């Protein structure tokens, strides 16, 4: 199976190079936790800051992640829009989140802190992401962390719902 992934940042290229030593990352597309069958053994998703793009390769996962981001921001009256262009979803969401976060930092930092609490992002998480993406500024790091955390929620929800369905 050939997997073609576009990487924009050095951290992503390092992750691709690690596929030689970590075959788990190379076979994620057909893994049972992404498309479970009744008899499939499921593995907990191994998502890190540097392999987010790897998991954003399926339309249903992308749409669920976008819905989660919209829900988390919508709880606080902040609208996030998605054009529907799946191929550019990460970039589109990242750019929109950067603009929203930048505006919230200037006009309502308490609201931003509430959103980050809702999404479950700590200062420590932001610091680790900053180390993984040194070319990102602080706002870009927070935007990436929001996408990362909500993607993780989606994958874990899929994992546990498939696991409980398999036990029944």
MARKE-248190 format. One line per 3 residues: number of its first residue (from 1); their letters; for each residue x, y, z of C-alpha. Coordinates in pm, 1 decimal. Layout:
NUM	A	X Y Z; ...
This chain:
1	XXX	0.0 0.0 0.0; 135.3 343.0 -93.5; 53.2 634.5 133.4
4	XXX	107.8 983.5 -1.7; 113.6 1258.3 258.7; 213.3 1623.3 217.3
7	XXX	429.5 1756.4 498.9; 483.4 2128.5 550.3; 703.4 2131.9 857.9
10	XXX	1026.0 1964.1 964.0; 858.5 1791.4 1259.3; 620.0 1621.0 1018.6
13	XXX	909.3 1508.7 798.0; 1085.7 1367.5 1105.0; 770.4 1170.7 1182.6
16	XXX	769.8 1033.4 827.4; 1131.6 929.4 864.8; 1041.4 750.2 1188.2
19	XXX	799.0 528.6 995.1; 1094.3 303.9 915.7; 1128.9 230.8 1287.4
22	XXX	760.6 264.6 1372.7; 551.6 65.8 1123.1; 240.6 139.7 1331.2
25	XXX	233.2 488.3 1180.0; 267.1 354.2 826.8; -40.5 130.4 843.1
28	XXX	-286.4 356.1 1021.4; -524.5 391.3 725.4; -653.3 36.8 748.0
31	XXX	-629.4 5.1 1126.6; -937.1 -128.6 1297.6; -985.5 174.7 1523.7
34	XXX	-1047.4 390.3 1216.0; -1281.5 147.6 1044.3; -1362.5 -123.5 1297.2
37	XXX	-1508.5 -459.1 1206.4; -1685.9 -674.4 1463.2; -1396.4 -917.0 1505.9
40	XXX	-1110.4 -667.0 1474.0; -868.6 -618.1 1761.0; -847.3 -247.2 1831.6
43	XXX	-539.9 -52.7 1936.6; -558.4 275.9 2120.3; -471.3 555.0 1872.2
46	XXX	-110.9 670.5 1898.0; -149.2 1039.1 1817.8; 124.8 1291.8 1887.4
49	XXX	170.9 1659.2 1807.5; 384.7 1572.4 1508.5; 154.5 1320.0 1341.8
52	XXX	-179.9 1503.7 1344.0; -183.5 1527.1 963.4; -148.1 1149.1 946.2
55	XXX	-483.8 1100.6 1116.1; -659.1 1375.2 921.3; -669.3 1166.4 605.8
58	XXX	-1026.5 1041.0 615.3; -1328.0 1256.4 545.4; -1535.3 1117.8 834.0
61	XXX	-1257.4 1183.3 1085.8; -1202.4 1532.5 947.0; -1573.3 1613.8 964.1
64	XXX	-1604.7 1477.3 1319.0; -1301.5 1681.0 1428.0; -1442.5 1996.2 1269.8
67	XXX	-1777.9 1934.1 1437.4; -1602.5 1895.9 1773.5; -1410.0 2222.1 1724.1
70	XXX	-1730.2 2402.4 1623.0; -1907.0 2260.3 1929.3; -1628.8 2360.4 2169.0
73	XXX	-1612.7 2716.6 2035.5; -1990.3 2742.7 1986.6; -2048.4 2680.8 2358.0
76	XXX	-1893.1 3023.3 2410.9; -2061.2 3201.3 2119.0; -1755.1 3189.7 1893.0
79	XXX	-1837.4 3073.7 1542.8; -1606.8 2852.6 1341.5; -1696.0 2793.6 976.4
82	XXX	-1582.0 2522.5 740.0; -1596.1 2556.0 362.0; -1628.1 2183.0 305.6
85	XXX	-1295.9 2152.2 122.6; -1163.5 1835.9 285.0; -824.1 1848.3 110.0
88	XXX	-735.7 2177.6 277.5; -920.1 2124.5 606.7; -622.5 2143.6 841.2
91	XXX	-485.0 2462.8 686.1; -830.5 2623.9 670.0; -912.5 2540.7 1031.8
94	XXX	-568.2 2635.4 1154.8; -583.6 2974.6 985.3; -934.8 3044.1 1112.9
97	XXX	-841.0 2939.5 1465.7; -532.3 3163.1 1452.0; -754.1 3459.9 1362.5
100	XXX	-1009.7 3380.3 1636.4; -743.4 3320.3 1901.3; -558.7 3637.5 1807.7
103	XXX	-881.0 3836.3 1837.4; -968.7 3673.1 2170.2; -621.2 3743.6 2309.2
106	XXX	-668.7 4112.5 2232.9; -1036.8 4157.2 2320.6; -1138.2 3882.4 2563.2
109	XXX	-857.7 3669.0 2705.7; -1088.8 3530.9 2977.5; -1311.1 3381.7 2707.9
112	XXX	-1007.0 3228.3 2540.0; -900.8 3072.4 2871.6; -1251.6 2926.6 2910.1
115	XXX	-1235.9 2776.6 2561.5; -892.3 2628.5 2628.1; -1024.4 2481.3 2953.4
118	XXX	-1321.8 2331.6 2766.7; -1096.2 2182.4 2500.0; -866.4 2058.8 2780.6
121	XXX	-545.0 2237.4 2687.8; -293.0 2327.9 2956.4; 11.1 2555.3 2955.7
124	XXX	221.6 2239.7 2963.9; 52.3 2108.7 2646.2; 118.3 2439.4 2473.2
127	XXX	482.6 2431.3 2581.7; 533.2 2080.0 2443.8; 371.0 2177.0 2114.8
130	XXX	591.1 2486.4 2093.6; 896.7 2261.1 2124.2; 765.3 2036.5 1842.3
133	XXX	685.2 2333.0 1616.3; 951.1 2599.4 1676.6; 852.7 2784.0 1357.8
136	XXX	500.4 2845.8 1494.1; 430.3 3156.0 1699.1; 230.1 3126.4 2023.8
139	XXX	-109.0 3175.4 1854.8; -30.1 2917.4 1584.0; 75.3 2671.2 1853.9
142	XXX	-254.8 2716.2 2038.5; -450.2 2669.0 1712.8; -258.3 2350.8 1634.3
145	XXX	-312.1 2225.5 1989.6; -689.0 2278.1 1959.4; -700.4 2074.7 1637.5
148	XXX	-476.3 1810.3 1795.1; -684.6 1782.1 2112.8; -1019.5 1767.3 1933.2
151	XXX	-886.1 1509.1 1687.4; -770.0 1306.1 1984.9; -1120.5 1329.4 2136.5
154	XXX	-1270.6 1203.8 1809.6; -1029.2 911.0 1781.7; -1072.6 811.1 2145.5
157	XXX	-1451.6 833.9 2113.4; -1434.0 603.4 1808.9; -1199.9 366.1 1990.3
160	XXX	-1416.0 334.3 2299.9; -1747.8 315.8 2113.2; -1611.0 41.7 1886.8
163	XXX	-1461.6 -135.7 2187.2; -1792.9 -131.5 2375.4; -1977.7 -243.8 2059.2
166	XXX	-1731.7 -534.5 2027.8; -1797.6 -641.5 2387.3; -2172.5 -667.1 2327.4
